Amino acid sequence: MTDPVIAQNGPYPMELEAGEYWWCACGHSKTQPFCDGSHQGTGFNPVQMTLTEKSQVYLCGCKYTSTPPFCDGSHDLLEPDAD
C-alpha cells in the first residue's frame, strides 16, 4: 500500500444530517471528503461513519489522522511540500 493522497491540508468542517456516510481514506475521490469508489486498486478502503443525529463534524482532509474519519490535527505535522 502506498501513502494516501492529501486531498486538503486541513479538516472539512461540515454539518451533516443523521445517516450513514463513507469517508474517503485514499484521497483520490472527486467527492471529498466522501468516497466515490476511486480507491479501487489502491489498497485503501473507505471508513463508514454513522450519525444518529444532525452533527457538526471535522472530517480529515490530509488522510493521516489516527482517528479516522475525524481530524486529529495530523495535518499540522506534515511537511509543507508533502502534498
Number of C-alpha atoms within 10 A of each C-alpha: 7 8 12 19 17 20 21 16 18 19 21 17 14 12 11 14 14 12 11 12 17 16 26 31 28 25 25 21 18 13 13 18 25 20 22 16 15 17 18 11 9 13 11 17 17 20 14 14 14 11 13 10 10 11 12 11 16 16 24 31 27 27 29 22 17 12 13 18 24 19 22 17 17 18 21 11 8 14 8 9 5 10 12
